[in-house]
Amino acid sequence: MIEAISTTVSSAASAAMKQSMGMNKDDFLKLFITQLQNQDPLNPMSGTEQISQLAQLTQVEQSYNTNSYLQSVISALGDSATLSAISFVGSEVTAAGSRVYLQESGGADIKLTVPKAAEQITVNIIDGNGNVVRTLTGGATTAGESSLAWDGKDSSGVQLPSGAYTVAATGMDTAGNSFTCSPFIRGVVEGINFAGSSPLLVIGGLEVSFSDLLRVKGVM
């Protein structure tokens, strides 16, 4: 396996060198040998000059080999990230995110982290156009994780279409001071989207970046 990788990298480096300089090490050596064969026997190339030319070839070749090895390493890391992403399928994850997905069945649970005890929780649900379509309120809530049920209807009682909505939540303490609550996403990873520059976890209709993950729990 190592020999195969080394051969592939060497071939890639030789091709890159050929494209950039118009010749690779084989072309250089042929030219070098031809130069030696046709040099003036009364004024031959000095040994120092020969060594200098060969040293320059070695440096250039090593540079292209290094770049090719780095490309191979990057590619291998990309394959590793893909395999790692696939391993998350079926796991329950918790991720930071201010979105909620309204299913066709017409309801959703909005999950929040409340930083301190609140007398009241207010949650604004915002559509894709930036309009607040519904405001939910909850009673006294202790600090920690909490949830608020949404029936999927707007403020007029009309059932909204399924899809992703944005959530903005605030709490109010006993002194009447308001503070921000942090929505989060929790669910089982149903799949992975590899279409972009980095894999995204698909959770209940939402796509979540690996950088937003807070916790992962394997489903037994």
N, C-alpha and C positions, 0 to 999 in steps of 0.2 A: 504493500500500500504506500509506504513512504517513498519507495523507488519510483512508483507510478506518479505520485504527486511531484516529485523532484523533476522527472522527465517532462511533465506537463508544464511546470513552471519554467524550466529551461527553454522549452520550445516557445512559450509565450514571450519570454524575455528576448529571445533571438528575433522573433517576428517584430516586436516593438522596436528593437534596435535597428532592424532593417528598414522599417517604415520611417523612423526618425532621421537616420543618418545615411540611408541609401545602401548600407551594407551591414552585415552582421559579422561575428567573429570569424566565421569560416571564410567569408569574402576577404576580410582583412589579412588572414593568414596566407591565403593564396596570393594576394597582392604583395605581401611581405616576402614570401618565398621567391616570387618572380623578380622582385627588386634585388634580392641577394644573387639570383642566378645571372642577372644582367648588369650587375655593377661593374665598374671599371676595376680590373684586377690590380692596376697600379695605384688606384686610390679607393680602396674598399671602405665600406661603412665601418666606422669604429664600433667596438664592442659596447661602449657606453651609449652610443646612439641606438644600437639595436635593443639594448635593455630598456632604454627610455621609451621607445615605441611600444614594446611589449607591455611595459608597465601601464602606459596610457590605455591600451586595449583592455587590460585586466580591470582597471578602475572603471572604465565605461561599462564593461560587461557586468561587473559587480553591482553597479548602480541600477542597471536594468533588471538584474536578477532580484535585487532587494525590492524594487517596485512591484515586480510580478509576485513575489512571495507575500507582500502586504495585501495585494488584491486577492490572493488565494485565502489569506487569513480572514479578510473582511467577508468574503463569500461564505467561508465556513461558519463564521459567527452569525451570518444571516440565516443559514440553514438551522443552526442551533436555536436561534430565536423563534423560528417557525415551529420547530418541534416542541419547544417550551410552551408556546401559545396554545398548541393543540392539546397539551396535557391539562389545560384549564377547563376544557369542555366537560360539563357535568358537575363542576364544583360550584358551591355557593360562595359568592363574593359580595363584599361590601365596598362601594367606591364613592368617592366624593363626586357630587354632581347635582345641579339644580334643575334637573328635568324629571318628568314623570311621563309614562306612556299610558295613554288611555286605550284600553282594549275595546274591541267591538262589542264585548259583553256589556260595556257601559260603566265601568267603575275602576277606581285605582286607589291604592293606599299611598299617601304621601308620608315619607319617612323623614324625620328631623332629628338633629342633635340640638338639644336645648342646653345652653351653657350654664344656666342657673335657674332656680325655681321661678316659675311664672304664674301670675294670676290669670293670664289670658294669652293665648297664642293666636296670631292672625296670619293666614296664608293667602297670598294672592296667586291665582293661576292665570298665566299669560299665554296667549296664542302666538302663532308664528308671525303675526303682524304687530306684535307688541301691545296688544289690547288686553286689559284685565277682564277676563270673561267670567271669573267667579272669585269671591272672597269667602274663605272659610274661617270660622273662629272655633277655638277650643278653650275649655275651662282651665282650672288650676292644673299645672303640670310640674312634676319634679324635674330636677336637672338630670340630663342623660338622654338616652334615645327614646323617641316617642313617635307616634304615627297618627295621622288624621285621615279618615275615610272621605273620599270624594265620589259622589254618585255619577260623575261624568256629565252633569248638566251645568248650563250657564246660570247667570243670576236671574234669568227669566224663567228658568225651569225647562229650557229646551235642551234636549240631548245633543251633545257636541260630537263631531266626527272623531273617529279613532285617530291616534297619532301622538306625536311628542308635544308636550307643553312645558313651559318654563315655570318654576316655582320660586317665589320670594316669600320668606317667612320672618316674622318678628315676634318677640315676646314682650310682655309688660310685667314688671315686678310689682310688689305691694306698694312701693312708693310712687308708682305711676311712671317710672322710667322705662323706656323702650330699649330693646337690644336685639341684635341680629341672631337668628337661629340658622343653622346650616343644614340644608336638605342633603340627603344622600340616597344612593341607589343600592338596592340589595336584591339579589335574585340568583338563579342558577344560570350559568353560562351555557347558552344553547348552541353557539357556534362562534367562528372566528372570521372576521372580514380582513382579507389580505390585499384588498384592492389599492389601498393607499401606501404611503411610504413606511408605515409601521402597522403591525397587526392591531385590530380592535376587537374587544370582546363584545359579543352580542348577547344582551340580557333583556328579555321581555320587550323586544322591539327597540331598545336603545343600544347605541354603540359606545363603549367605554374604553378609554385609553389605559394602558398598563400603568402609566404614571399616576392615575387617579385611584388605584387600588388602595384600600385601607386594610382589608382583611380577606383571607381566603379560607374557606372551610370545605374540605372534601366531603362529598356526599357518599355515604356508605350504602 
